[in-house]
Amino acid sequence: MRELRSAVMILVEASWKDESGSVKTIPAGMEDRSLSGACIRVNTPIGVGSKLRIRWRFDQFSGVTKYCRRDGREFLVGILRDKSSISGPPAKTDPPLLTGQKEQSQPVPAAEIQSLPEEKEGRPPRFPQL
C-alpha cells in the first residue's frame, strides 16, 4: 500500500545511541513525513537499525533507521516510525531510550521506501489575452 508523504521543512533534534552505547543528539532538518515515517537531513551518518527519538517544538516520535545515504556533505536518513510512538509535546524528562532503561523491542517489518513521482516538465498553461 502506497502512502502519501508530505514535504516539510522542520528543524528537529535527533537522538540515538551509537555503536559504543554513547547517546548522540544532533540538530536535523525533517524533509518529509508520513503516518509511518519521515526523512531527515543530518551532518553525521546514523547506522541502519539505530533506534531514534525525533523531537521538535510541537511533536515527538521514535523509530528505527531504515537507510542512511550520503547527499553531498550531508546524509539523508529514512525513519520507520514506531507504532507505539506517542504524538504530542515533548516530555519534560528524557525518554527511556536516553535514560538507559531497556525498552521492549518488537521486530520491525520491512519497509518499502518510496519516492514521490517525478514531475514532468512542460509549458505553463496559456491564458487567453484580454
C-alpha positions in Angstrom: 0.0 0.0 0.0 1.5 3.3 -1.0 1.4 6.2 1.4 1.3 9.9 0.8 4.4 11.8 2.1 4.2 15.5 2.9 7.1 17.7 2.1 8.1 19.7 5.2 10.9 22.0 6.5 11.0 21.4 10.2 14.1 21.8 12.5 14.2 18.8 14.8 16.5 17.2 17.3 17.6 13.6 16.6 18.9 11.4 19.5 20.2 7.8 19.3 22.8 5.5 20.8 25.9 4.9 18.7 27.8 1.6 18.4 29.7 2.3 21.6 26.5 3.0 23.5 27.0 6.7 23.8 23.9 8.9 23.4 24.2 11.3 20.4 22.0 14.3 20.0 22.2 16.5 16.9 20.1 19.1 15.1 18.5 17.8 11.9 16.1 19.0 9.2 13.0 17.0 8.6 12.3 17.0 4.8 9.2 14.8 4.5 6.9 12.8 6.7 4.0 10.4 6.6 2.0 8.4 9.1 4.6 5.6 9.1 7.9 7.5 8.8 10.0 10.5 8.0 13.2 11.6 6.2 15.7 13.8 8.0 18.9 15.5 6.7 21.9 15.4 9.1 25.6 16.1 9.1 26.5 12.8 10.8 25.7 9.3 9.5 23.3 7.3 11.6 23.6 3.5 11.5 20.8 1.5 9.8 18.8 -0.2 12.6 19.5 2.5 15.1 16.6 3.4 17.5 16.0 7.2 17.1 14.0 9.8 19.0 12.9 12.8 16.9 11.7 15.9 18.8 10.6 19.4 17.8 8.6 22.1 19.3 5.2 20.6 18.7 5.7 16.9 18.5 8.0 13.9 19.0 8.2 10.3 17.9 10.6 7.3 17.9 11.5 5.0 15.2 14.2 2.9 13.5 16.7 4.0 10.8 15.9 2.2 7.6 18.5 3.8 5.4 21.3 6.4 5.6 22.7 7.7 2.3 25.2 10.4 1.5 23.9 13.5 -0.3 26.8 15.8 -0.9 28.3 16.7 2.5 25.1 15.6 4.4 23.2 12.4 4.9 19.6 11.6 4.3 18.1 9.2 6.9 14.9 7.3 6.4 13.0 6.5 9.6 10.3 4.0 10.1 8.1 5.3 12.9 7.3 3.0 15.9 3.7 2.1 16.0 3.7 2.9 19.7 5.1 6.4 19.2 3.4 9.0 21.3 2.4 12.1 19.5 2.3 15.4 21.4 4.5 17.9 23.1 8.0 16.6 24.2 8.2 15.2 27.7 9.9 17.3 30.4 12.2 14.3 31.2 14.4 12.3 28.9 12.7 9.3 27.2 13.6 5.8 28.3 16.0 5.5 25.3 18.1 8.3 26.7 18.0 7.4 30.4 19.5 3.9 30.0 16.3 1.9 30.6 15.7 -1.0 28.3 12.7 -0.9 26.1 10.8 -3.9 24.9 11.5 -4.1 21.2 9.2 -5.6 18.6 10.5 -6.9 15.3 10.4 -4.2 12.6 8.6 -5.2 9.4 10.4 -4.5 6.2 9.5 -1.0 5.0 9.2 0.0 1.4 10.8 3.4 0.9 9.2 5.2 -1.9 10.0 8.4 -3.7 7.5 11.0 -4.9 6.8 10.6 -8.6 8.9 12.9 -10.8 7.2 15.9 -12.2 7.1 16.1 -16.0 8.4 19.3 -17.5 6.0 21.1 -19.7 4.9 24.5 -20.7 2.9 26.6 -18.2 -0.8 26.8 -19.2 -1.7 29.5 -21.7 -4.3 32.0 -20.7 -6.4 33.9 -23.2 -5.3 37.5 -23.7 -7.8 40.1 -22.7 
